[in-house]
Amino acid sequence: MALSAHLEQLNNKHAQLDTQIEKELKHPAPDTILVTELKKQKLQLKQKIAEMRPG
């Protein structure tokens, strides 16, 4: 897989996690454990994206 395609895939996953977090936080009683896990995954993806970006 080309680097740009892989970065795009990671960015899409990052955006999906962001959407999931926002959706969960809109619930009257959000699952804080789930939100924490999603935020961890999002941060890991962000770090991986930053490592892969050239320059």
Backbone as CSV, one residue per row, in Angstrom:
resi,resn,N_x,N_y,N_z,CA_x,CA_y,CA_z,C_x,C_y,C_z
1,MET,0.847,-1.176,0.000,0.000,0.000,0.000,0.891,1.237,0.000
2,ALA,0.539,2.181,-0.829,1.309,3.420,-0.902,1.172,4.193,0.399
3,LEU,2.207,4.949,0.711,2.226,5.713,1.956,1.044,6.679,2.035
4,SER,0.763,7.384,0.951,-0.336,8.358,0.966,-1.675,7.673,1.190
5,ALA,-1.872,6.508,0.608,-3.120,5.773,0.804,-3.241,5.300,2.243
6,HIS,-2.132,4.868,2.812,-2.141,4.409,4.202,-2.430,5.574,5.144
7,LEU,-1.824,6.734,4.882,-2.085,7.926,5.693,-3.549,8.340,5.596
8,GLU,-4.099,8.254,4.404,-5.516,8.605,4.219,-6.410,7.652,5.018
9,GLN,-6.063,6.380,4.992,-6.830,5.382,5.745,-6.750,5.674,7.250
10,LEU,-5.578,6.014,7.746,-5.417,6.342,9.162,-6.185,7.616,9.519
11,ASN,-6.147,8.609,8.642,-6.903,9.841,8.878,-8.407,9.580,8.913
12,ASN,-8.879,8.694,8.043,-10.298,8.338,8.044,-10.688,7.654,9.348
13,LYS,-9.861,6.755,9.812,-10.121,6.058,11.074,-10.121,7.061,12.238
14,HIS,-9.195,8.016,12.189,-9.113,9.060,13.211,-10.420,9.857,13.245
15,ALA,-10.936,10.206,12.074,-12.192,10.956,11.983,-13.367,10.122,12.484
16,GLN,-13.364,8.832,12.197,-14.432,7.941,12.676,-14.428,7.867,14.195
17,LEU,-13.250,7.782,14.779,-13.155,7.745,16.235,-13.679,9.045,16.841
18,ASP,-13.355,10.157,16.204,-13.831,11.448,16.678,-15.361,11.491,16.660
19,THR,-15.953,10.979,15.599,-17.407,10.928,15.478,-18.012,10.036,16.560
20,GLN,-17.391,8.887,16.801,-17.875,7.971,17.842,-17.826,8.631,19.218
21,ILE,-16.746,9.354,19.490,-16.590,10.036,20.780,-17.690,11.085,20.941
22,GLU,-17.884,11.901,19.914,-18.917,12.941,19.974,-20.297,12.328,20.178
23,LYS,-20.577,11.253,19.469,-21.877,10.582,19.580,-22.090,10.062,21.001
24,GLU,-21.071,9.445,21.555,-21.185,8.890,22.911,-21.367,10.006,23.942
25,LEU,-20.673,11.107,23.768,-20.771,12.212,24.725,-22.127,12.911,24.693
26,LYS,-22.886,12.729,23.624,-24.224,13.322,23.521,-25.269,12.530,24.303
27,HIS,-24.952,11.317,24.692,-25.886,10.516,25.484,-26.083,11.162,26.853
28,PRO,-27.266,10.966,27.424,-27.511,11.513,28.769,-26.521,10.988,29.813
29,ALA,-26.143,9.740,29.684,-25.169,9.139,30.602,-24.103,8.432,29.756
30,PRO,-23.116,9.186,29.251,-22.106,8.569,28.381,-21.267,7.530,29.123
31,ASP,-20.850,6.531,28.385,-19.977,5.479,28.922,-18.557,6.045,28.965
32,THR,-18.143,6.488,30.136,-16.837,7.150,30.258,-15.673,6.212,29.968
33,ILE,-15.855,4.943,30.265,-14.784,3.976,29.969,-14.619,3.843,28.457
34,LEU,-15.731,3.767,27.746,-15.681,3.683,26.287,-15.064,4.951,25.704
35,VAL,-15.475,6.105,26.197,-14.936,7.372,25.706,-13.427,7.425,25.929
36,THR,-12.971,6.995,27.091,-11.540,6.983,27.391,-10.792,6.074,26.430
37,GLU,-11.341,4.897,26.162,-10.703,3.954,25.232,-10.637,4.541,23.830
38,LEU,-11.733,5.145,23.390,-11.757,5.746,22.057,-10.742,6.878,21.948
39,LYS,-10.628,7.675,23.000,-9.655,8.773,23.000,-8.228,8.244,22.949
40,LYS,-7.968,7.139,23.643,-6.632,6.524,23.591,-6.318,6.054,22.180
41,GLN,-7.297,5.397,21.550,-7.101,4.922,20.179,-6.849,6.089,19.233
42,LYS,-7.613,7.160,19.428,-7.467,8.344,18.590,-6.070,8.953,18.740
43,LEU,-5.588,9.028,19.973,-4.254,9.569,20.225,-3.170,8.686,19.594
44,GLN,-3.331,7.378,19.720,-2.356,6.467,19.118,-2.309,6.645,17.605
45,LEU,-3.484,6.801,16.990,-3.522,7.020,15.543,-2.865,8.338,15.178
46,LYS,-3.134,9.369,15.959,-2.535,10.681,15.700,-1.015,10.596,15.751
47,GLN,-0.493,9.879,16.737,0.954,9.715,16.862,1.522,8.932,15.679
48,LYS,0.813,7.898,15.270,1.274,7.089,14.143,1.281,7.916,12.857
49,ILE,0.247,8.738,12.680,0.172,9.603,11.496,1.337,10.579,11.502
50,ALA,1.604,11.183,12.659,2.696,12.157,12.770,4.045,11.495,12.453
51,GLU,4.250,10.267,12.881,5.505,9.552,12.613,5.676,9.246,11.124
52,MET,4.572,9.013,10.439,4.642,8.603,9.048,4.746,9.766,8.080
53,ARG,4.338,10.944,8.516,4.377,12.107,7.632,5.819,12.495,7.330
54,PRO,6.095,12.732,6.077,7.465,13.139,5.716,7.758,14.564,6.163
55,GLY,9.023,14.807,6.430,9.456,16.160,6.716,9.565,16.434,8.134
